[in-house]
């Protein structure tokens, strides 16, 4: 009876964990870039807030920030600061909106919908940097 022996040695990013790390780094980079894009769009819109006729001050725009969260998730937030800006009211989701004629700008909601359509484009732009680290080829 004939016996054969075969030894296979595997190496490279797929087998030593580098590909896994590159995937997580890629996803973190996409989340960060998408969040920064959304923040910038919201800030641009907020610069034009002027339904009162008094002119925009830019404080609402400055209040839009990105907060890191668990597992490097990104959260775009507009806050509330006494005497400065109140994003829930500007967005139209506070109790105050129920008692006034101002129903909000809906800036976060509108931009969330735009980001849902554009995130694959953002990810595709970032992918070439991480693909070689995952063991793939660009081009």
Backbone as CSV, one residue per row, in Angstrom:
resi,resn,N_x,N_y,N_z,CA_x,CA_y,CA_z,C_x,C_y,C_z
1,UNK,0.840,-1.158,0.000,0.000,0.000,0.000,0.894,1.233,0.000
2,UNK,0.593,2.162,-0.886,1.386,3.382,-1.006,0.829,4.453,-0.072
3,UNK,1.724,5.167,0.530,1.336,6.253,1.437,1.958,7.547,0.937
4,UNK,1.173,8.591,0.990,1.680,9.906,0.589,1.599,10.854,1.778
5,UNK,2.518,11.738,1.801,2.527,12.736,2.855,2.606,14.110,2.191
6,UNK,1.796,14.988,2.681,1.754,16.333,2.135,1.853,17.329,3.275
7,UNK,2.799,18.219,3.200,2.956,19.295,4.179,2.613,20.609,3.500
8,UNK,1.742,21.339,4.108,1.354,22.638,3.571,1.661,23.701,4.615
9,UNK,2.348,24.725,4.176,2.656,25.839,5.068,1.902,27.059,4.546
10,UNK,1.117,27.648,5.405,0.368,28.833,5.018,0.921,30.039,5.755
11,UNK,0.927,31.150,5.064,1.394,32.385,5.690,0.707,33.549,4.998
12,UNK,0.873,34.693,5.546,0.294,35.885,4.952,-0.812,36.463,5.796
13,UNK,-1.372,37.563,5.326,-2.344,38.310,6.117,-3.604,37.528,6.473
14,UNK,-4.026,36.627,5.599,-5.245,35.873,5.888,-5.050,34.874,7.021
15,UNK,-3.823,34.462,7.236,-3.570,33.406,8.209,-2.931,33.881,9.505
16,UNK,-2.334,35.053,9.505,-1.653,35.504,10.722,-2.391,36.627,11.462
17,UNK,-3.613,36.952,11.040,-4.410,37.937,11.758,-4.320,39.349,11.220
18,UNK,-3.379,39.600,10.300,-3.256,40.962,9.774,-4.494,41.374,8.969
19,UNK,-5.091,40.442,8.253,-6.286,40.770,7.455,-7.449,41.158,8.366
20,UNK,-7.634,40.404,9.453,-8.701,40.745,10.398,-8.514,42.158,10.947
21,UNK,-7.284,42.461,11.346,-6.996,43.790,11.904,-7.257,44.877,10.857
22,UNK,-6.857,44.596,9.610,-7.053,45.573,8.528,-8.538,45.810,8.263
23,UNK,-9.351,44.763,8.361,-10.798,44.917,8.166,-11.374,45.837,9.238
24,UNK,-10.988,45.609,10.495,-11.485,46.462,11.574,-10.991,47.899,11.425
25,UNK,-9.738,48.061,11.025,-9.213,49.410,10.809,-9.950,50.103,9.660
26,UNK,-10.246,49.355,8.599,-10.998,49.887,7.465,-12.384,50.344,7.911
27,UNK,-13.079,49.503,8.668,-14.428,49.854,9.138,-14.402,51.086,10.032
28,UNK,-13.393,51.176,10.911,-13.265,52.367,11.767,-13.019,53.618,10.923
29,UNK,-12.184,53.489,9.882,-11.898,54.633,9.013,-13.153,55.065,8.256
30,UNK,-13.947,54.096,7.807,-15.192,54.429,7.103,-16.148,55.138,8.051
31,UNK,-16.314,54.600,9.267,-17.218,55.244,10.234,-16.780,56.673,10.523
32,UNK,-15.485,56.866,10.683,-14.963,58.190,10.990,-15.201,59.149,9.818
33,UNK,-14.928,58.696,8.606,-15.096,59.545,7.438,-16.564,59.880,7.184
34,UNK,-17.443,58.900,7.361,-18.881,59.144,7.192,-19.360,60.155,8.234
35,UNK,-18.924,59.987,9.472,-19.326,60.917,10.536,-18.818,62.325,10.249
36,UNK,-17.580,62.454,9.803,-17.031,63.778,9.505,-17.771,64.427,8.343
37,UNK,-18.137,63.627,7.334,-18.900,64.147,6.205,-20.259,64.651,6.679
38,UNK,-20.951,63.854,7.491,-22.251,64.262,8.025,-22.151,65.513,8.870
39,UNK,-21.142,65.565,9.731,-20.946,66.757,10.569,-20.736,67.997,9.708
40,UNK,-19.916,67.860,8.675,-19.642,69.008,7.809,-20.893,69.464,7.061
41,UNK,-21.696,68.514,6.571,-22.940,68.876,5.885,-23.893,69.606,6.828
42,UNK,-24.019,69.096,8.054,-24.913,69.720,9.034,-24.414,71.119,9.381
43,UNK,-23.109,71.254,9.570,-22.550,72.575,9.886,-22.791,73.566,8.752
44,UNK,-22.629,73.111,7.518,-22.873,74.004,6.376,-24.320,74.480,6.346
45,UNK,-25.243,73.547,6.566,-26.652,73.931,6.601,-26.940,74.876,7.760
46,UNK,-26.354,74.590,8.912,-26.612,75.397,10.108,-26.108,76.822,9.944
47,UNK,-25.093,77.022,9.135,-24.592,78.379,8.899,-25.673,79.265,8.276
48,UNK,-26.616,78.636,7.566,-27.655,79.405,6.906,-28.942,79.555,7.700
49,UNK,-28.982,79.059,8.939,-30.200,79.185,9.752,-30.489,80.657,10.000
50,UNK,-31.628,81.099,9.517,-31.960,82.503,9.699,-33.444,82.736,9.498
51,UNK,-34.281,81.943,10.077,-35.718,82.161,9.925,-36.204,83.361,10.732
52,UNK,-35.400,83.806,11.669,-35.824,84.929,12.512,-35.596,86.262,11.816
53,UNK,-34.735,86.268,10.815,-34.412,87.525,10.141,-33.304,88.302,10.813
54,UNK,-32.759,87.771,11.916,-31.705,88.468,12.658,-30.316,88.079,12.187
55,UNK,-30.219,87.089,11.318,-28.901,86.649,10.841,-28.357,85.537,11.718
56,UNK,-27.682,84.578,11.109,-27.108,83.460,11.847,-25.854,83.866,12.589
57,UNK,-25.636,83.268,13.742,-24.453,83.591,14.546,-23.351,82.555,14.403
58,UNK,-23.697,81.360,13.904,-22.708,80.303,13.782,-22.589,79.428,15.022
59,UNK,-23.294,79.791,16.094,-23.191,79.002,17.328,-23.820,77.627,17.173
60,UNK,-24.923,77.540,16.427,-25.550,76.230,16.211,-24.607,75.337,15.426
61,UNK,-23.952,75.907,14.436,-23.004,75.159,13.622,-21.842,74.638,14.467
62,UNK,-21.318,75.479,15.330,-20.191,75.091,16.177,-20.578,74.011,17.184
63,UNK,-21.875,73.895,17.475,-22.331,72.910,18.449,-22.437,71.497,17.917
64,UNK,-22.217,71.300,16.615,-22.298,69.962,16.028,-20.925,69.312,16.153
65,UNK,-20.862,68.227,16.923,-19.591,67.558,17.189,-19.725,66.059,16.960
66,UNK,-18.568,65.411,16.827,-18.528,63.952,16.695,-18.019,63.402,18.010
67,UNK,-18.732,62.409,18.517,-18.320,61.754,19.751,-17.995,60.305,19.434
68,UNK,-16.851,59.838,19.896,-16.519,58.427,19.754,-17.328,57.637,20.758
69,UNK,-17.578,56.400,20.437,-18.384,55.564,21.299,-17.756,54.185,21.369
70,UNK,-18.463,53.265,21.944,-18.011,51.896,22.072,-17.678,51.317,20.702
71,UNK,-16.589,50.586,20.602,-16.132,49.949,19.365,-15.868,50.965,18.257
72,UNK,-15.422,52.166,18.640,-15.087,53.230,17.696,-16.251,53.672,16.824
73,UNK,-17.492,53.436,17.267,-18.637,53.972,16.544,-18.593,55.488,16.687
74,UNK,-19.134,56.172,15.716,-19.120,57.623,15.721,-20.553,58.130,15.847
75,UNK,-20.736,59.132,16.675,-22.051,59.726,16.874,-21.936,61.216,16.591
76,UNK,-22.790,61.703,15.697,-22.831,63.132,15.430,-23.873,63.717,16.370
77,UNK,-23.472,64.723,17.111,-24.353,65.249,18.144,-24.430,66.765,18.071
78,UNK,-25.621,67.266,18.314,-25.822,68.695,18.544,-26.352,68.785,19.960
79,UNK,-25.823,69.656,20.723,-26.184,69.636,22.134,-27.057,70.787,22.555
80,UNK,-27.122,70.925,23.836,-27.860,72.034,24.441,-26.899,72.719,25.400
81,UNK,-26.736,74.018,25.227,-25.954,74.814,26.167,-26.783,76.023,26.532
82,UNK,-26.893,76.248,27.789,-27.691,77.363,28.303,-27.317,78.660,27.600
83,UNK,-28.279,79.277,26.960,-28.067,80.566,26.328,-27.360,80.530,24.989
84,UNK,-26.998,79.384,24.490,-26.264,79.346,23.223,-27.075,78.723,22.099
85,UNK,-27.292,77.431,22.162,-28.034,76.757,21.104,-28.761,75.571,21.703
86,UNK,-29.815,75.177,21.044,-30.600,74.039,21.511,-30.972,73.196,20.298
87,UNK,-30.135,72.233,19.973,-30.360,71.437,18.771,-31.685,70.678,18.769
88,UNK,-32.151,70.138,19.876,-33.467,69.481,19.795,-34.548,70.438,19.276
89,UNK,-34.512,71.683,19.714,-35.479,72.655,19.237,-35.227,72.993,17.763
90,UNK,-33.951,73.199,17.385,-33.626,73.507,15.994,-33.997,72.354,15.062
91,UNK,-33.869,71.146,15.567,-34.203,69.962,14.765,-35.716,69.762,14.685
92,UNK,-36.440,70.233,15.684,-37.893,70.115,15.687,-38.408,68.966,16.517
93,UNK,-37.619,68.515,17.503,-38.014,67.339,18.289,-38.183,67.638,19.781
94,UNK,-38.215,68.911,20.156,-38.380,69.215,21.584,-39.837,69.542,21.879
95,UNK,-40.178,69.542,23.155,-41.547,69.898,23.558,-41.871,71.338,23.178
96,UNK,-40.855,72.157,23.147,-41.061,73.563,22.787,-41.636,73.691,21.369
97,UNK,-41.245,72.777,20.452,-41.759,72.820,19.084,-43.264,72.558,19.027
98,UNK,-43.789,71.855,20.035,-45.220,71.563,20.055,-46.049,72.813,20.339
99,UNK,-45.443,73.774,21.023,-46.201,74.963,21.427,-45.863,76.201,20.597
100,UNK,-44.929,76.089,19.653,-44.590,77.228,18.799,-44.873,76.865,17.347
101,UNK,-44.858,77.865,16.488,-45.068,77.611,15.064,-43.817,77.024,14.407
102,UNK,-42.661,77.181,15.031,-41.411,76.693,14.443,-41.338,75.176,14.587
103,UNK,-41.323,74.480,13.487,-41.325,73.013,13.507,-39.952,72.415,13.243
104,UNK,-38.925,73.229,13.170,-37.562,72.733,13.065,-37.037,72.716,11.644
105,UNK,-35.718,72.600,11.553,-35.040,72.557,10.265,-34.886,71.120,9.751
106,UNK,-34.936,70.141,10.639,-34.801,68.712,10.292,-33.445,68.398,9.640
107,UNK,-32.437,69.119,10.053,-31.113,69.003,9.451,-30.492,67.628,9.664
108,UNK,-30.554,67.106,10.874,-29.964,65.798,11.150,-30.691,64.717,10.346
109,UNK,-31.997,64.774,10.316,-32.776,63.763,9.591,-32.480,63.785,8.100
110,UNK,-32.459,64.961,7.511,-32.200,65.065,6.070,-30.795,64.564,5.723
111,UNK,-29.830,64.927,6.533,-28.458,64.523,6.250,-28.233,63.042,6.522
112,UNK,-28.953,62.481,7.472,-28.864,61.039,7.703,-29.278,60.286,6.442
113,UNK,-30.335,60.735,5.799,-30.805,60.089,4.573,-29.790,60.239,3.444
114,UNK,-29.167,61.415,3.331,-28.124,61.602,2.312,-26.925,60.695,2.583
115,UNK,-26.550,60.563,3.867,-25.403,59.713,4.202,-25.681,58.242,3.909
116,UNK,-26.916,57.809,4.107,-27.266,56.420,3.795,-27.016,56.107,2.332
117,UNK,-27.237,57.089,1.472,-27.016,56.880,0.042,-25.544,56.989,-0.337
118,UNK,-24.792,57.812,0.366,-23.417,58.116,-0.017,-22.338,57.298,0.671
119,UNK,-22.666,56.567,1.764,-21.605,55.891,2.506,-20.852,54.862,1.656
120,UNK,-21.510,54.128,0.719,-20.713,53.185,-0.081,-19.636,53.895,-0.909
121,UNK,-19.943,55.072,-1.407,-18.968,55.850,-2.162,-17.785,56.243,-1.272
122,UNK,-18.079,56.632,-0.057,-17.023,56.996,0.900,-16.165,55.770,1.212
123,UNK,-16.802,54.633,1.444,-16.067,53.397,1.745,-15.196,52.980,0.562
124,UNK,-15.726,53.089,-0.636,-14.975,52.708,-1.835,-13.737,53.570,-1.999
125,UNK,-13.833,54.822,-1.606,-12.700,55.740,-1.696,-11.579,55.348,-0.710
126,UNK,-11.956,54.790,0.426,-10.988,54.436,1.468,-10.381,53.039,1.252
127,UNK,-11.124,52.155,0.609,-10.728,50.750,0.475,-9.332,50.522,-0.098
128,UNK,-8.883,51.232,-1.134,-7.553,50.943,-1.694,-6.414,51.021,-0.677
129,UNK,-6.560,51.836,0.334,-5.513,51.938,1.361,-5.415,50.649,2.185
130,UNK,-6.556,49.985,2.417,-6.593,48.831,3.311,-6.564,47.487,2.586
131,UNK,-6.894,47.464,1.313,-6.963,46.206,0.576,-5.637,45.438,0.562
132,UNK,-4.497,46.089,0.321,-3.243,45.338,0.372,-2.947,44.736,1.756
133,UNK,-3.378,45.421,2.801,-3.171,44.910,4.155,-4.016,43.680,4.419
134,UNK,-5.092,43.525,3.646,-5.981,42.369,3.780,-5.548,41.211,2.894
135,UNK,-4.525,41.431,2.092,-4.040,40.379,1.199,-4.572,40.495,-0.208
136,UNK,-5.227,41.600,-0.521,-5.775,41.789,-1.850,-4.927,42.734,-2.675
137,UNK,-5.344,42.928,-3.913,-4.628,43.826,-4.818,-5.531,44.970,-5.231
138,UNK,-4.917,46.101,-5.410,-5.636,47.277,-5.881,-5.481,47.329,-7.392
139,UNK,-6.595,47.563,-8.062,-6.539,47.758,-9.515,-6.712,46.505,-10.211
